[in-house]
């Protein structure tokens, strides 16, 4: 039985496939049980052609398996390349401990300028928002009525002084007459009493003149202290009254300046102990500033601790004093306050970006000597200047991955993309940010550590 071209199976061509011309090219083999079984199904056919046909099929199947095996090898995935990452060294250093809270900027002193005389405002001699010095002229009030009152008081004083001089002369004359017995003692005492009465009148007139002069001085309203003037409340031409609640302008002293804040009572003992030892440093920073630089933060000291803990909130009121020479702080402004209460010695710190959050908690990738990464579970402590204290999981001197976490798996090979240097060279985060938010890149820095409250 010969197999023609049309009856052969259609296999994919293989470059190494030999051509078979017929059963004569295959050596005869001894019949085996399967062949005898096939021959029994087809009686009358010779066994040798059947053997030759089965041998050809076996060779073709072997060639097909070889071709398909080559395709599997061609489809094998290429070896993965190292993952580019940025790393930083964990280092050991002392870390300040601070408590972060929100404070409100308060002027060092505030004066509400009011009029002390009745009259019409005839002049405003400053601009709104202008810095003024003590004694600078602010407002002028119509002074004509008070000038007239002063002139009247001076005239009365002059008249009474003349009468007093005449009375003193009469006393001296009658004193000689009473000694010589020309007048009685009673007449002499009457002249003396008149002179004493006029002397008291003159003193009252002098006080009236001084009062009129003081009232006249109130028509020129000057700055009672140096500071920054606010909005003008009364414009030129308006009437003002003495003792009224009408405020002409408010002046705030902003150099130095206060920042008031509330601290949890659990920190009261530590704050008082540090104040007794030399003072409690405090830092105030304006929220929303870029990277905490460029004149948006100020340093001062705690200058006031209230005498009572607020039982409703469990906090103690404190106030810090700041020089504020750069005018960083402004009255009424809300700021982030960082109260430094001590330090943690010998803490292991890493950049905050190195600590990630997973389903099993916080972890970090540590780069081994062979440039493979290990996943380490970590326990964090305080945060400081864009860094986090590692209480457990990473040792000082080990390299941790701070960028490129998304493509990493335990055991992956990495290569340095951009070295971040030591732990101090990592990207800073917002100061005082708690360690519960590690791995958030782009945070702002330059502030002390935050204690967990």
Secondary structure, 3 states (H helix, E strand, C coil): CCCCCCCCCCCCCCCCCCCCCCHHHCCCCCCCHHHHHHHHHCCCCCHHHHHHHHHHHHHHHHHHHHHHHHHHHHCCCCCCCCEEEEEEECEEEEEEEEEEEEEEEEEEEEEEECCCCCEEEEEECCCCCCEECCCCEEEEECCHHHHHHHHHHHHHHHHHHHHHHHHHHHHHHHHHHHHHCCCCHHHHHHHHHHHHHHHHHHHHHHHHHHHHHHHHHCCEEECCCCEEECCCCCCCCCEECCCCCCCCEEEEEEEEEEEEEEEEHHHHHHHHHHHHCCCCEEEEEECCCCCCCCCCEEEEEEEEEEEEEECCCCEEEEEEEECCCCCCCCCCCEEEEEEEEEEEEEEEEEEHHHCEEECCEEEEEEECCCCEEEEEECEEEEEECCEEEEEECCCCCCEEEEECHHHCCCCCEEEECCCCCCHHHCCCCCCCCCHHHCCCCCCCCCCCCECCC
